[in-house]
Amino acid sequence: MKLKFGLKYFILRSNSLILYREAVKLCYSLKDQQTKNDMLQFLRHEYETSRNIQDEKKIEYLLGNARKKINTMKETLDITK
């Protein structure tokens, strides 16, 4: 079975990597080492389980949820500083 990926798929993949990098940077800004490690492990697990998804609508949905979670985390960290 040969898969065909369009431009939109590769744009979504690029957006996914951008979000991943942003989330990792956010995790490294945490002061508590255990929390940092737990968050990085959670982040890696989430990306690994979603790695083989090819449905563009599902990818868009997951990226939207990830963006919301990152924004919430940023707001929470801004409050605690």
FENSULDA-V940665 format. One record per residue. RES is the residue in one letter. PSI is psi in whole degrees, -180 to 180 (999 if undefined). OMEGA is omega in whole degrees, 0 to 359 (* if undefined). D_FIRST is the distance of its C-alpha to the first C-alpha in Angstrom with 2 decimals. Layout:
res=[RES;RES]
psi=[PSI;PSI]
omega=[OMEGA;OMEGA]
d_first=[D_FIRST;D_FIRST]
//
This chain:
res=[M;K;L;K;F;G;L;K;Y;F;I;L;R;S;N;S;L;I;L;Y;R;E;A;V;K;L;C;Y;S;L;K;D;Q;Q;T;K;N;D;M;L;Q;F;L;R;H;E;Y;E;T;S;R;N;I;Q;D;E;K;K;I;E;Y;L;L;G;N;A;R;K;K;I;N;T;M;K;E;T;L;D;I;T;K]
psi=[121;127;142;124;134;-180;-40;-40;-44;-31;-43;-40;-43;-44;-36;-44;-38;-45;-40;-47;-41;-42;-39;-43;-40;-40;-40;-15;-10;142;-40;121;-41;-43;-42;-48;-42;-44;-42;-40;-43;-46;-47;-43;-45;-43;-37;-40;-23;3;-39;10;131;-10;117;-37;-42;-40;-44;-43;-47;-39;-38;-44;-42;-42;-44;-44;-41;-43;-41;-42;-41;-44;-41;-43;-34;-35;-38;-10;999]
omega=[180;181;176;178;179;180;181;179;182;174;177;178;178;178;178;179;177;178;179;179;179;180;179;177;179;178;180;177;178;183;182;184;180;178;178;181;179;180;178;178;178;181;180;180;180;180;179;181;181;187;187;179;182;179;185;179;179;178;178;179;180;178;177;177;179;179;179;180;179;179;177;179;178;180;180;179;177;179;185;182;*]
d_first=[0.00;3.78;6.44;9.77;12.87;16.21;19.68;20.45;17.83;19.45;22.87;22.21;21.11;24.34;26.36;25.06;26.28;29.55;30.12;29.41;31.97;34.43;34.17;34.70;37.74;39.05;38.74;40.67;43.42;44.17;47.36;46.86;44.88;43.64;42.43;40.71;38.91;37.93;36.58;34.55;33.13;32.29;30.69;28.50;27.49;26.59;24.39;22.70;21.93;20.50;18.54;14.97;15.71;13.72;15.78;18.33;21.08;20.94;21.03;23.99;25.68;25.40;26.70;29.53;30.51;30.46;32.66;35.10;35.38;36.03;38.65;40.30;40.44;41.97;44.56;45.42;45.90;48.06;50.27;50.79;51.77]
//
